Amino acid sequence: MRIGIPKEIKNNENRVGMTPAGVGELVKHGHELYVQHNAGVGSGFSDDSYVKAGATILPAIEDVYQTAEMIIKVKEPIAEEYPLVRKGQLLFTYFHFASCPELTKAMLDSGAICLAYETVQLPDRSLPLLAPMSEVAGRMASINGAFYLQKTKGGKGKLMGGVPGVKPAKVLVLGGGIVGQAAARTAAGMGANVVVADISLPLLRELDATMPANVGTIYSSEHNITAELPDTDIVIGSVLIPGDKAPHLITRQMLKLMQEGTVLVDVAIDQGGCFETSHATTHSEPTYTVDGILHYAVANIPGAVPNTSTLALTNATLRYAIQLADKGWEQACKDNGALANGLNIVEGKVTCKAVADVYGLTYEPVC
């Protein structure tokens, strides 16, 4: 199969869809790899390293899309890429269709096969291709929250861990999944007092047993969240409904309960955000203020640490990419139910129920 790795063109997105090591494995399986010039430079991988792995370097993004039967990316195509996507072409990347109607329409119109990392789901309901970036995003959420808590950055002027005789910051994490756990552990490691809210009692029991002593848990309800807000310094939103829009757990009215300079970090922004006042920001303009509350809602948080992120992502995606390339997407999805769960759009049809429900479109399962 001819496989293309284009350079990411989203704002400050320095990750790349595959490392040279991953490319080398696909080449060993007899596939042709085409990598756009300088696609890996932002992650620390030179064109020469891809050539040594067996890839061919192409000069422009148009060349990659025209040549490849399968495109492996990190982020969803943006408007400039829409015309490049061809009918019958397989795109293997993060899509997050529920938060972007323009992207959804463009991919439906293209006739492409869109297999989304974020909805590849194992029988135990875990999300193996979302997990590595969730781990990165969770850690970065606490690091960025601590950074923007500085007065010079618009925050309250508090140090995450405090000092002897001065209380540490308080961090409220909404959602106890992989993002929430990574955020809680990182914040706790920085010395903050952390509260994790979730609706799963088994998960809350597990977190109580395994988290550091400065991490507590509460059942996630509007009443309980509201009670925590007046003395919370950082709120990290990390809720996820696979393929669907995130629920708004913090409304605009709730902002009045918080002290000026409180920092909201919305990791769920790829799925529309879990704060009512969230809108997607970029690494070049990461924050804005609503009613005195600082919002950080960068839609590609792991892009700030592209070397780590690209290595972690390839570790997770490579085995699935090999299956798709070796068997073709139809047979690979028949043989692997997790991959079949990743099919969101197939040749003009919506094949993910959550996406269909968001837009009121017809859901047409693949099998």
FENWOJO-V671576 format. One line per field, one symbol per residue. phi: phi as a letter, one per 40 degrees, with the letter a starting at -180 (. if undefined). burial: 1 if it has 24 or more other C-alpha atoms within 12 Angstrom, else 0. A space follows every 10 residues. Layout:
BEGIN
phi=???
burial=???
END
This chain:
BEGIN
phi=.cbbbcccbc dfcbcbcacd ccdccccccg ccbbbcdgcc dccgbcdccc ccchcbcbcb cccccccccb bbbbbcdbdc cdcccbdgcc bbacbfdcba cccdcccccc gcbbbcdcbc bcdcgcbccc dccccccccc ccccdccccc ccbhccgbcd cgadgbcccb bbbchbcccc cccccccccc gccbbbbacc cdcccccdcb cdccbbbbcc adcccdcccd bcbbbbcbca bdgbcccccb ccdcdccccd gcbbbbcccc bhgbbdccac bbccbcbabb fgbcbbbccb dcccbccdcc ccccdccdcc ccccccbgcc cccccbcccd cccbbbfgbc bbcccdcdbg cccbdca
burial=1111111111 0111111111 1111111010 1111111111 1111101011 1011111101 1111111111 1111111100 1101111111 1111111111 0011111111 1111111111 1000001111 1111111111 1111111111 0011111111 1000000111 1111111111 1111111111 1111111100 0011001100 1101111111 0000110110 1111111111 1111111111 1001100111 1111111111 1111111111 1100011111 0011111111 1111111111 1111111111 1111110111 0110011111 1111111111 1111110100 0000010
END
